Amino acid sequence: MNRTLLGLIAAPLVPAVIALLYALHKTSSIYELIWLFASCLIAGYFFALILGLPSYYVMNKKGYRSVVSYMVLGVIIGIIVAAPFVTTKIYNFLNMVRITFHLRVLFHFFLYFQFMVWWRQYHFGI
């Protein structure tokens, strides 16, 4: 079998298997595991065809044929594909921190207001 075809077939399998192994201890539902594996494969093969195959032909035409250059290209494409998912997780975390901060500020403002009402009643008898 051609190495190019083998790489095109095997490259999307690696993240799908890693995601499956990671999720194996998180969930016990076989349907969730099948859905995760299938969605990772669909996304992986889609991006392999959209980004990987044209990049391979460009690198082959430019004369970059070493294993290291293809590994670097694979890492770059992996970062490009994974960036929206990772940044979404980071954004959700930062959003949670921001909401918590706003709730904390609101709580402190409420306590300050209560203290001022209490202080005014205590000192002025109002």
HELIX and SHEET records of a PDB file:
HELIX    1   1 ARG A    3  ALA A   10  1                                   8    
HELIX    2   2 LEU A   13  LEU A   24  1                                  12    
HELIX    3   3 ILE A   30  PHE A   47  1                                  18    
HELIX    4   4 ALA A   48  GLY A   52  3                                   5    
HELIX    5   5 LEU A   53  LYS A   62  1                                  10    
HELIX    6   6 VAL A   67  PHE A  124  1                                  58    
END                                                                             
